[in-house]
């Protein structure tokens, strides 16, 4: 070989490295799918939380309190309070309670120590009273405040987990067995 030709030879150069930005269209689709999945999981998780539903119903009850009769307000209040109690402690703990036993149970389990035996008397008497029976605004406000504490108060972790799993199980039962009475 002629040594003159070796001087003209150059080393082989590879291609330039592929830049990571801008992303290829496939990566954009994967990123959008991941974001959509996270949003869906978050939405389903929030929907299965009883507190979200309870807060919405509480807000609606609070807005309607001046439009409803006191009897209708206490009936809706009592129903919401019982639903919250069952969501927090399970159906077995409080669903069958009524009268003074219900007020005693509420007082024993109240997160802020609200005096349900004294202040909760309208829950027992007003549903059976004449339609024009009224309660004072201070009692109504204190009952609403106590109900809000029931919604916002935290449970111990094990009870929270148990209540959440129970609610999910009941939700699944309702989806798969809609005609089955509990």
C-alpha positions as MATLAB code, in Angstrom:
seq = 'XXXXXXXXXXXXXXXXXXXXXXXXXXXXXXXXXXXXXXXXXXXXXXXXXXXXXXXXXXXXXXXXXXXXXXXXXXXXXXXXXXXXXXXXXXXXXXXXXXXXXXXXXXXXXXXXXXXXXXXXXXXXXXXXXXXXXXXXXXXXXXXXXXXXXXXXXXXXXXXXXXXXXXXXXXXXXXXXXXXXXX';
ca = [
       0.000    0.000    0.000;
       1.021    3.456   -0.750;
       1.720    5.479    2.419;
       0.293    8.577    0.813;
      -3.194    7.173    0.923;
      -3.047    6.574    4.680;
      -2.580   10.257    5.293;
      -5.898   11.045    3.566;
      -7.913    8.512    5.576;
      -9.987    9.744    8.478;
     -11.565    7.883   11.343;
     -15.226    6.768   11.009;
     -17.625    9.149   12.725;
     -20.949    7.919   14.093;
     -24.231    9.746   13.994;
     -24.909   12.565   16.398;
     -26.634   11.414   19.601;
     -30.413   11.623   19.535;
     -31.611   14.501   21.739;
     -34.114   13.655   24.445;
     -36.053   16.835   23.790;
     -38.454   17.238   22.053;
     -40.081   13.974   23.001;
     -41.252   11.586   20.358;
     -45.045   11.403   19.856;
     -45.232    8.000   21.542;
     -43.789    9.408   24.750;
     -46.359   12.209   24.705;
     -49.130    9.626   24.448;
     -47.670    7.648   27.346;
     -47.394   10.822   29.434;
     -51.019   11.761   28.703;
     -52.165    8.228   29.564;
     -50.321    8.340   32.902;
     -51.804   11.751   33.750;
     -55.298   10.534   32.836;
     -54.830    7.409   34.949;
     -53.700    9.432   37.965;
     -56.666   11.781   37.562;
     -59.088    8.836   37.278;
     -57.711    7.083   40.351;
     -57.901   10.303   42.342;
     -61.480   10.945   41.217;
     -62.574    7.407   42.084;
     -60.815    7.561   45.433;
     -62.494   10.841   46.322;
     -65.867    9.541   45.211;
     -65.580    6.493   47.427;
     -64.778    8.630   50.478;
     -67.911    9.136   52.557;
     -66.653   12.481   53.832;
     -66.949   14.113   50.418;
     -70.593   13.077   50.149;
     -71.268   14.054   53.761;
     -69.741   17.512   53.268;
     -71.876   18.072   50.170;
     -75.041   17.015   51.997;
     -74.065   19.143   55.007;
     -73.572   22.210   52.813;
     -76.904   21.600   51.123;
     -78.662   21.171   54.491;
     -77.054   24.335   55.835;
     -78.185   26.319   52.775;
     -81.745   25.010   53.028;
     -82.148   25.445   56.771;
     -84.071   28.715   56.461;
     -86.344   27.378   53.716;
     -87.286   24.158   55.510;
     -89.643   23.865   58.423;
     -87.884   23.063   61.652;
     -89.451   19.617   61.610;
     -88.141   18.891   58.094;
     -84.737   20.318   58.977;
     -84.382   18.087   62.059;
     -85.508   15.046   60.054;
     -82.867   15.685   57.366;
     -80.281   16.498   60.043;
     -81.019   13.288   61.927;
     -80.779   11.184   58.771;
     -77.428   12.723   57.818;
     -76.074   12.313   61.359;
     -77.057    8.638   61.407;
     -75.439    8.042   58.003;
     -72.217    9.678   59.192;
     -72.225    7.645   62.403;
     -72.692    4.423   60.420;
     -69.908    5.389   58.029;
     -67.548    6.120   60.919;
     -68.337    3.194   63.211;
     -70.190    0.657   61.087;
     -73.832   -0.280   60.800;
     -73.726   -2.763   63.692;
     -72.572   -0.119   66.169;
     -75.407    2.372   65.844;
     -78.084    1.532   63.265;
     -80.486   -0.046   65.744;
     -80.244    2.681   68.364;
     -83.119    5.050   68.964;
     -84.414    7.371   71.640;
     -82.218    8.176   74.599;
     -79.901    5.239   73.780;
     -79.097    6.964   70.468;
     -78.295   10.246   72.243;
     -76.160    8.444   74.837;
     -74.240    6.663   72.081;
     -73.716    9.962   70.254;
     -72.426   11.623   73.399;
     -70.089    8.712   74.154;
     -68.603    8.730   70.638;
     -68.692   12.450   69.854;
     -65.280   13.713   68.695;
     -65.567   17.036   70.557;
     -67.664   15.927   73.537;
     -70.899   17.619   72.460;
     -73.682   17.205   75.083;
     -76.106   15.229   72.936;
     -78.302   14.198   75.892;
     -79.099   17.849   76.599;
     -78.822   19.533   73.194;
     -80.052   16.599   71.101;
     -83.579   16.437   72.529;
     -85.067   18.000   69.345;
     -83.855   14.924   67.435;
     -86.240   12.831   69.523;
     -89.210   15.157   69.939;
     -89.435   17.348   66.848;
     -90.130   14.639   64.224;
     -93.328   13.752   66.125;
     -94.336   17.307   67.046;
     -96.858   19.455   65.137;
     -95.583   21.053   61.938;
     -95.449   24.560   63.378;
     -93.160   23.588   66.294;
     -89.896   25.513   66.281;
     -86.515   25.362   67.961;
     -84.303   28.325   68.696;
     -81.581   29.386   66.250;
     -78.820   28.855   68.823;
     -79.703   25.173   69.212;
     -79.868   24.751   65.460;
     -76.438   26.383   65.030;
     -74.863   24.272   67.759;
     -76.329   21.085   66.224;
     -74.890   22.038   62.832;
     -71.504   22.750   64.409;
     -71.556   19.350   66.160;
     -72.467   17.631   62.890;
     -69.564   19.353   61.149;
     -67.234   18.022   63.858;
     -68.524   14.509   63.158;
     -67.614   14.933   59.483;
     -64.200   16.505   60.016;
     -62.923   14.509   62.997;
     -60.306   11.869   62.329;
     -60.657    8.258   63.380;
     -57.807    6.053   64.538;
     -56.076    4.533   61.489;
     -57.406    1.017   62.014;
     -60.998    2.216   62.296;
     -60.580    4.444   59.236;
     -59.213    1.573   57.187;
     -61.965   -0.775   58.381;
     -64.713    1.775   57.659;
     -63.266    2.521   54.219;
     -63.019   -1.170   53.300;
     -66.564   -1.756   54.535;
     -67.873    1.128   52.425;
     -66.049   -0.171   49.363;
     -67.424   -3.670   49.939;
     -70.970   -2.349   50.229;
     -70.433   -0.288   47.088;
     -69.240   -3.373   45.222;
     -72.191   -5.404   46.509;
     -74.535   -2.728   45.215;
     -72.926   -2.839   41.780;
     -72.870   -6.605   41.375;
     -76.046   -7.474   43.275;
     -78.366   -4.477   42.845;
     -81.578   -6.270   43.863;
     -80.157   -7.910   46.976;
     -81.539   -6.343   50.151;
     -79.149   -5.936   53.026;
];
